[in-house]
Amino acid sequence: MNRIAIHKANHEGAFHIDGLTGQVVTPVDERPDWAEGFAVALLGERTGWYEQRLGQQLPESIRKPEMIDASDLGWIAFDHEGSEVEIEADADHRMDVLAGILNIDREDFDGEKTIGNVLAEAEAIHSYSTHPTDEATLAEVEGKSFEEVAKAAQG
């Protein structure tokens, strides 16, 4: 069975989930107190969240993790009355993970260190992937005069 260890920063203990289904596989009496009620980790939601921001080519730490902080996952859990509840992932934690992958300093509020370059590079990559013909069009018109391009565009 493919298992993923689940821990929580600044808390003791850990437990395991099934790496395919997200179901908690550690017996209830062996789980840390902070994991009480957790039943199923929403692994697909986590992967989708990162894919929306990073694209399909995710780092192995996201695509096939060996260990995940519980805050990085949404959960199906049961409250003290036994009712099913959904616990959302910690958005701030995910932004920290994303910043680490992109090498962005989240404390650099003026964007002086890296965020400007990272954003410009990401925008360029995004533009080439969503508008691949723009680069081909640019290559076609390089070396031609404005009049030649205007005439070709009209006719």
N, C-alpha and C positions, 0 to 999 in steps of 0.2 A: 504494500500500500504506500502511495506517495503521501507523505505527511509534511505539514508545514508547522513549525513552532510559532506560537503566538506569545508575545511578551508585551509588557506595558512599561514605558519609560518611567523611571523613578518609583517602580513598584516591584515587590518581590514575587517570584513564581512565574510559571509559564504553563502552557498546555498545548496540545496538538489538535490540528484539524485535518480532515481529508483534503488533499491537494486538488482533487477534482470536484468534489461536491460541496466543500466548505463545512461539512458537518463536524462538530466537535467530537473527537474520538477518545479524549481523556475522560475516565470515569468522574462523575460529579464530585466524589469525595477526595479526588486528587487534584482538583482545580484550585487556583488561588482565589481568595475572597473577591477580588475585583472582577472576576469572570463569572460571578454567580448569575445564572439565568441564560448565559450565552448558549445558543443552540446551533446556528448556522451562520457562517461568515459569507458575506456577499462578494465572493471573489470576482465574478464577472463584472459587477458594478465598479469595483476598484480598477480592474484592467481597462474598462471602457472610459473611466474618468481620465486616466493617464493617456490613453490613446487619443482622446479629444484634444489634449494639450501638447502631446509630443509626437503624434502620428503612430503608425503601425509598428515602426522599428523601435520597440521599447528595450531598455537595458534589461539584462537577465534578472537583476534585483527586483524588477517589477513584473516581468513576464513569468519567470519561474523562481520565485523566492524560496529560500530555505527557512527564513524567519521574517515575520511581519509584526510590526507594532499594532496592537489591537485598535489603536486610534486611527489607523490607516484603513480600517475596514468598516463597512456598514454591517449590521448584525440583525438577524432574527433572534429574538430572545423571549424569555418568559419572565413576567414580573412576579412579585410576591404572591399575588392572587392566582397565578397560573395562566394569566391572559397573555396572548401573543402580542409582542410589541416589536417595532423596528427601531433600531438605534442607528442614527446616521453617523458616518465617518466624521472625524474632526477635520473641518476644512482648513484650519490653521496648520495642523500637522501636515496635511497633504501639500499645502503651499510651501512648507519648509522642505519637504522631500523634493518637490518640483524645483525649488530654488537650488538645492544641492546638485541635482542632475544637470541643471542649466548653468551652474557655477555663477549664480547671482547672489549678491549679498543683500538679504532682505532688510538689513539695517541701513543700507545706503539709500536713504530716502530721496536724495537729489539725483540719483542715477549717475554719479560721477565715476564710479569704478567700472562696472561692466554692463549694466543693464542697457545702456544705449547701443553698444555694439551687439549685444545678444539679440536685442529686438530687431535691429537692422538686418542682421544675418538671418534671423528666423523669417522676417518678412520677405527677404530675397529668395530664400529656399521655398517658402510658401508660394510666391509669385511664379517661380519657374515650374513648380509642380502643378499649379492650377491653370497657368496660362503658358503652356510650353510653346505655342506658336509665336508669342511675342518675341522670343529670342530669335527664332527663325526669320521672322519678319524684319527684325533689326539687321540681321546678317544680309538679307536680300537688298536692303536699301543703302547699306554702307557703301560709300564711294559713288553714289548717284547724286546728281544735283537735285535741288528742291523742285525745279521745274519738271524733271523727269519723274519724280515720285508723284507730284501733283497730277501730272498727265496720266500716269498709270492708275491712280486712284479714281480719276474721273471716267476713264474709258474702259 
